[in-house]
């Protein structure tokens, strides 16, 4: 049974930091590219960051470059999103996604709220 379980979300003040984790099981994690998406109320789901299966290549949406860092630990089958200098516009539900050659899997999401 495939599972992607996100954690680490919460309420943080502007300028603060959070680290999201996504623990994977039920598939060969090391062969999947991983992505973090987010969806704010009333907006479409947006790709925030991606990392290749071995972790060698990462990409980010322009709005988070220099502030967010995606990483993965294949031994722990976990992908992370370190979020620094958070802004109110980063408020959203954050989802991890596993991208395989023929299939993909979604996590259930974790809420991140940036507010004073």
N, C-alpha and C positions, 0 to 999 in steps of 0.2 A: 504494500500500500504506500503510494507516494504521499509524502508530507513535506510541506514547507511551512515552518512556524517562525513568524517574525516576533521580535521582542525589542524592547528598548525605547519605545515611544513614550511620550508624556508631554507635560506642560513645561515650557522653558521660556525664560525672558529673552527678549531680543539681545543678540550678541553672545548668547550662550551656546552650549554644545550638547549634542546627543550622539550616542553610538547605537545604531540599529544592528541587530543580528538576525540572520535567517538560517535556522538549522534545518538541514535537508535529510531526508531518508527515503528509502524505497526505490532509489534509482542510482545509477552510476554517476555520482556527483562530479567526478573529475573529468567526465567527458562532455559536460554541459557548460555552455556559456551562461553567465548569470547577469541578471539585470535588476535594477531598482526602478520602479515606477512610482508616481504619486498622482493622487487625484484630489483636487480641492473642490469644495462644494460648488456645484453649478458649472464645473469645468470638465473638460475631457481628461482622460488619463494621459499622463505625460511621462516619457522615458527620461529618467534623471541621470542614470549612470549604467555602464555595462563593463563587464570584464570577461576576457576569454577564458577558456577552460583551464589553461595552465597559469592564468593570472598575468600573462606577459603584456597584454594590451588592455588599456582602459580608455573609456570615452565618457564625456560628460556633456550635458546640456549647458549652453553658455551661461545661463543664470546661476549655476552652482560652481563653475570652474574657479579653482583657487580656494574654495570653501569646503567642498565635500570630497571625500576620498573613499573609493570602493576598494575592497580587498577581499581575499578569500583564503581559507585554510582547508585544503583538500583532505588533509588528515582528519580534520574535525567535521568535514562536510558542512561548512558554515561559510556564509558570505556576510560581509559587514559593510556598513555605510557610516563612516565617521562624518558628522555634520558639525562644522564650526561656524562662528559668526552668523548664527541663525537670524533670519529676518521674518517679520510677520507673514510675508508672502510665501514663506516655506511651509506654512500651515497646510496640512493635507493628510490624507491616509496614504501611507507608504506601503507598497507591495513589492515583494521579491518575485522574480520570475525565472524559471529555469528553461533555457532555450536549447533543445536538442536538435538533431538533424531532421527528425520527423515529428517530434512532439514537444510540447511545452507544458509547464505546470506553474500554477499560481499559488501564492500563499494567501492567507486570509486578511492580511493587512494589519498595520499598527498606526494608531493616530499620533500625529505630531502636531502640537499646538504651540505657536510662538506668540506670546502675548505678555504685556506688562500688567 
